[in-house]
Amino acid sequence: MLPYYARFIARFPDVTTLAEASFDEVLTHWQGLGYYRRAKHVHEAAKRVHELHHDQFPPSIDALRALPGVGEYTAGAIASIAFDQAEPAVDGNVLRVVSRLYGITESIAEAKTKAAVTSRVKTWYGDAPPHELTQAIMELGALICVRKPSCEACPLNRHCFAYAHGKTDMIPVKPSRMKQPLEHYVTFVVTHNESIYLEQNPDDGLLANLYACPQVEGKNPHDAFETLKARIPFSVTLGETLGDVTHVFSHKRWKLIVVHVLAGESSDMFYPLEDLPALGKAHRTAIELWEKKLMQ
């Protein structure tokens, strides 16, 4: 993750540079950094800060919340750490620390639990600088009050309900995890003279705005190929199956059968390998299967 972050920061070292870049370029440099919707929010927030706040993040908690992609946690973190305001930043670490400390047994996924934790933390801000307290709680949850906590090393152990009652394995209470559905697709790596045909995803939905190899739901490459032929505006020839790719999202899993297809002609939707636009990880892996075959 860190090399991708360093690459992104090197290209966009400040708000102005990020705000003035095209979204396609932002997406390209975002690859490897996780959820791509965040790239859109980061870009939109940079433009808002650039246009409305003269390239300076606003210190007001309400103005921070108004920025695209900035929720309660991010707004609180910026306000307390950057501007030394008594605004809690409640993430999973803080929810765990406070739930154990006070014996909170409601699910931490519920809004009322998060609100109760936020209210508790807000009472802690006194003479201590808010930026120090915010980071101290987060670090406590990240390093000591972990899933299997090091309670003997915790500076709050004598005040902790979960530690005193032997319930650190029961608190915090989390919602039961639903099994992720598995979706099957045939994914086509369509090539012409070592350039690859890509389609751009819509502005909303899964992997919004990213480029992708064409794919058809199902498990049968021959049936999917017939669907592909009717969908793209040039002649194609079915090639060999290159392998399988499994990709896990937060809410679903993909199982992809990757198939090579030869295009009879090219267009401006074909991209050379050395200049591919922003792709989701699953389709980048699919293309890598074709690259390996090409080098054999």
N, C-alpha and C positions, 0 to 999 in steps of 0.2 A: 504493500500500500504506500509506504513512504516514498519510493522512487516515483510513483505516479503523481503523488502530491507535489513533490519537488519539481517535476516537469511542468505541472499546471501553474505553480507559483512563478516559475521562471518565465513562462510565457505571459502570465497576467499578474505582474507584481503589485498592482494597485487597482483601486476601484475604477479609475478613469480608463485604463487599458482594457479592463474586462468589459466595461459598459460600451466601449466603442467597437468591440470585436463583433463579428457575425456569430449568430447562434451555432451555425454549422462548425465554425472553428472551435467554439467553446465545447461542443459535443465531442469533437475529435480529441481534444486534449483532456477531456474528462474520462476517457476510457480507462478502466481499471479502478475507478474511484467509487463504484457502487451505483446505487439507484440513479437512473438517468433523469428522472423527474427533478431531482435536486439540482442538476446542471441548469435546467430551465429556470428554477427558482433563484439560483445564485445569479444567473445572468440578468433576470428581471429585477432582482433586488439591487444589483450594481447600477443598473440604469436608473432606478428610482433614486438611489443615493446620489448619483451623479447629477441628475436633473433637478431634484427638489432640495437636496441638502448640500450642494456644492462640494461633493466628493468626501464629505465627513459623515460618519455614522451618527445619527441623532441620539442624544443621551436620554431622551424621554422614553419611558417604557411603552407608552401608547404608540409613539412613532415607530419604535422598533417592532412592535407587534404588527403594525400596518405594512411592513415590508414583506414581499412575496416569500413564502417558504419559512418565515420566522414564526415559530409557535411560542408557547409559554416558556418552555425550557430554554430555547435559544435566546429569547428576549431577556429572560432573567440572567442567563450567563453573561451576556454582553453588558447588561446594566450593572451587574454587581462586580464583575471582574474588570471590565474596561473603564467603567465610570464610577465605581465605588458606591453604588446605591444599594440600599437594603432590600434587594429583590431576590428571592430564592430562585435557584436553578434546580428544579426537581427532575432528575433522571432516574434510571433504574437503580443506580448505586445509592442515591439519596433515599429513594423509596424503601430500599432494603434496610438501610441504617435506621431510619426513623420508625419503620414498622416493628423492627426487633426491639428498639429502645423503649417504645411505648406499648408494645404488645398489641399492635393493630392487627386484627384477624379478618378484616374485610379484604377482598381481592384487590390487589394493587392495579388491576386493569380498569377498575371502576373510577369514574370521574370524581365521585364524592370522596374516595380514598385519597386520590391525588390532591384534591382541594384541602382535605384535612391535614395531610403531610405538609403542604405548602404553608398553611396557617401556623402549624407547629414551628417550622423552620423560621418563619418570619419573626417569631417571638425571641429567637436566639440572637438577633442582631442587636448589639448594645454598643459597648465601647470598642469592640474589635472591628478593624477595617473590614467591610463587607467582602472585598475581593479575597481576603485571607480566609474568612470563615467559609465562604462558598467553596473554595478550592479544597479546604481542609475536609469538609464533609464528603465531597466527591472522592478525594483520595482515600479516606477511611473506607468508603464502600468499595473502592477499586482494589485496595491492597490488603485490608484486614477483614472487614465485614463482607467477605465474599460468600459464595454458595456454601462452602465448608469453612466457616470463619476461624480465625486465630484469636479466639476470645481472650486468652491470657495476655496477649500483647495489646489489647484494645484499651485505650485510655478512658473509655466510657463503660467498661464492663460492670462496675459496681452500681451503675444506674440502669442497667439494661434488663428489661423484663424477660426477654427471650433467654438470655444467659442464666438469669436467676432461676427460671422455671424449666430449664433444659429443653427449650422449644426452638432452638436456632435452626433445626431441620424442618420445622413446621411453619415458620414465619420467615419471609413474607408469604402470603397466600397468593398463588398464581392461578389463572384460569386454566382449565384442562385444555390440552392442545388437540386440535382436530387434525385428523390425518389429511395430508396434502393429496389432492386428486392428481392422478397421472394422465397426461394428455399425450397422444401419439400423433406424430407428423412425419411426412416425407419431406425432407428439405433438399432443394435442388441447387447445386453449385453449377450455374450456367456460365460457360466460358466461350470466349472467341479470341483466338490468338493471345492467350494468357491474360486476357482481361475478363473481369467478372461482372455479370449482370446483377444489379441490386435495385431493390424497390425501397422507397422511403415510407416508414410507418406514419399513420395519421398524427395529428397534433395532440390527441388524447388517447388514453388507453395504455395497455402494456407496451413498454419500450417506445414510448411516444417520441416521434421525430427521428429516431434512429433508422439507419439503413439496414436492410435485411435481405437474405437470400429468399427467393420465393419458396413457399412451403404450402403443403396441402394436408389437411387433417386426414389421418388414417394410417394404415400399416402396409398397404400394398403399393409398391413403387410403380407398377404398370398402370393401375387404375389412377393413381395420383398424376402420372405423366400425361394421361389423356386430359385430365383437368387442366394441367399446366399448358398444354398445347392450345387449348381454347382461350387461355387467359393472356398470353403474351403475343405481341404483334410481329413475330418472325418465326421462321422455321427452326425446329430443334430436333436433335437426334438423341435418343436415350443411350446413356453410357453405362458404366459399371457402378455398382454400389460400393461406396468408399468406407463405410463403417457406421457405427452408432455414436450418438452423443446424448448424454443425460445431463440435464441442467435443472437446478433446484432454485425456484423463486421462494419468496417468503410464504406464498399462499398456494402454490401449485408446483408440479414437476413436469418437465418436458422429456419425452423420449423421442429422439430424432433419428430416422434412417436417412443417412446422407447419400445422395445419388448424384453422379456427375452427368451433366447434359451438355452437348455440343450445340452451339448456336450457328445457324447458317449465315448470319450477318451481324453487324455491330450497330450500335447507336450511342447516343450520349448518356445512356444509362449503364454503360459498361465502364468499369474502372480498373486501371492497372493495379497490380498487386502492391506496388510501392506507393500508391496514392489512394488507398481506400478511405472512404468517409467513415464517420463514427458508426460502429457496429455493436450489437449486443454480443456478450461473451459466447453464447451458444452458437451463433452464426459465424463468429470469428474462428471458433474451434472447428466448425464444419469446413470452412475454407482451408484451414491448416491441414485437414485430412487430404484435401485435393493437392495441396502443395507438396506433402510428403510423397504422394503417388507420382507427382510430376518429377520429383528428383530421383526416383528409383531407376 
